[in-house]
Amino acid sequence: MKPPSRFGIRERLFLAFGVVAAMTVAASVVGWIAFSGLGRNIEGIVNDNLPAFTLAAHLAEKGGVIAATAPTLFTAANESERAKARERLSQPMADIQKILAQMKRQHFGVAFSDILSNRVDALSSNIRILDEAVRRRFWFAARNRELTERLRWAHADFLDEIEPLVGDARFKVGLAIERAAGAKSPLVAANQNQVLQLEMRLRDALSRINAGGNLIVGLIARAASLADNEALNDAFLFLGETSGRMAGDLEILKELSGALSLKQAVDDVSSYSKGETSLFNLRRDELATLKEGRRLLEENRNLVADLQRLISSQVSTENVATLAAAEISRSSIDQGKLLLIGAALLSLLVALLVVWLYVGRNLVHRITALDGSMRAIAAGDLETDVATGGSDEISEMAESLQTFRDTLVETQAELVQ
């Protein structure tokens, strides 16, 4: 009898099912690896790409609020409207600063964050300067109203001076006409005619000064609302011509009683066309401020548009990264499926090979043959063949059966003898 096998049926079955279990574990490991990679990709999308899209969308939204609100600041009619518009602009700017801080903590990159910070700083500076321009516009409007009101008072003083003189001159002309008409001698008539001509000259000069003064007031008052510098220059030139003619008429009246106070009234009115109280200069400065405000408003729109272009560019970049991550995830899923299918098929193949080759063709076949031999011997067929191949428990049983058969043959022979 052969010594007991060290690698018997139990060990072989353990080995076979161990291989099947190992394949199952291998399939699980493959699945874990595949889905771990998928999890990392999804986590990257969730932690990096989706926040990037969200922040970019918020940034674009705040930029749109600024672009829509800045014109209301520029067109504010009073301080209350300006303060409200400024407050509406302050909130989105503060939100943008918070979004920038969040972006710096994301994977946007230092270069992009710095570029974006520069654009936001420029936008903040633009809003501050635009607000200052609106404040200056309010100051110009208030100063304009103040000087216009003072011009009205100066005009009233001028009328108080000129109207009595015009009325007196008309009376004197009428009186001179009556005296010339009633002259008794040619000499007296000649003298009265000279007086009449002088009075008519003074009357005409006063009438021209009256009309010129009213025209100057109208030109100066109109200057406060002219739309451009060209119209201002035309009005100023016309005013200069009118003032020149009035200076000549005032020279005619220099000997007239009240001429000095009239000249002072004319100078007071004319002072609102030159120097620190010039409504022309004030309007020029106001127009320059309005032009600067329009430029700042256009710059604001360009800055917001540039900011949104940067955001769109970054969104496109993030979109490419997201699509790449999604493609990698899809590839990971496909690879995981293939590996899992491969591992499952390999496990099934190993199990089939174990069942078919080892259990079916080896164990079951040999046990069935051994059972047949045992039944034949039990029936008295001591010539039956016993298969003893192998080195496991079945072969040991076959060898024992063969020994038993041989013993029976010897015993039967001895009994027969």
Secondary structure as UniProt FT lines:
FT   HELIX           9..44
FT   HELIX           45..49
FT   HELIX           50..74
FT   HELIX           79..105
FT   TURN            106..107
FT   HELIX           110..181
FT   HELIX           186..223
FT   TURN            224..225
FT   HELIX           229..252
FT   TURN            253..255
FT   TURN            257..258
FT   HELIX           259..270
FT   HELIX           271..273
FT   HELIX           275..277
FT   HELIX           279..353
FT   HELIX           354..364
FT   HELIX           365..378
FT   TURN            379..380
FT   TURN            382..383
FT   HELIX           393..416
//
